[in-house]
């Protein structure tokens, strides 16, 4: 293989690898296109940063396994369920509004798919601090940013077993709570209702490689990578 051909081969291989890493779930959805009823299929959003971008707070190996194994499995399983069970909802909002009517496979994996897509987007390297209307809303509801963090952290620490902690907007009012397993506040089965603004995954697979059983340490570190700009965008 001459130098030009070798360079071309490497370049094309890199393109293929990148496309596979970023768009794997979109390609996977084509597998269901002919079999699934017309309507919703879930897709995995491209990770907005590299696996090591949130170091040292979230380690690169955890991020890679979390994204490429756990999250991708939720995507595959919910689309399997949608196809096999002929679930025909047009939107994610409609899907979750009817969670009580879904099989546990569809509900759990649909929640896992959406929750993780949301989770990736509300984090970034060097997250910073909230400002503007978000700061005003937090101070007006919780008294201060520190008090908000304390209440949110307690919701995350206090969630027995696996689940999620949430900040939601419910009729314009900010609320903190948690959900078990892969439930979220958009589900009709959830005690906590509202539009998600921020979430934290407290399943052990989200932190166990680095923090072992020290969930509180993981939560404390996570505040360093919260993307407050993304939280602010979601305020209604």
Secondary structure, 3 states (H helix, E strand, C coil): CCHHHHHHHHHHHHHHHHHHHHHHHHHHHCCCCCCCCCCCCCCCCCCCCCCCCCCCCCCHHHHHHHHHHHHHHHHHHHHHHHHHCCCCCCCHHHHHHCHHHCCHHHHHHHHHHHHHHHHHHCECCCCCCCCHHHHHHHHHHHCCHHHHHHHHHHHHHHCCCCEEEEEEEECCEEEEEEEECCCCCCCCCCCCCCEEEEEEECCHHHCHHHHCCCHHHHHHHHHHHECHHHHHHCCC
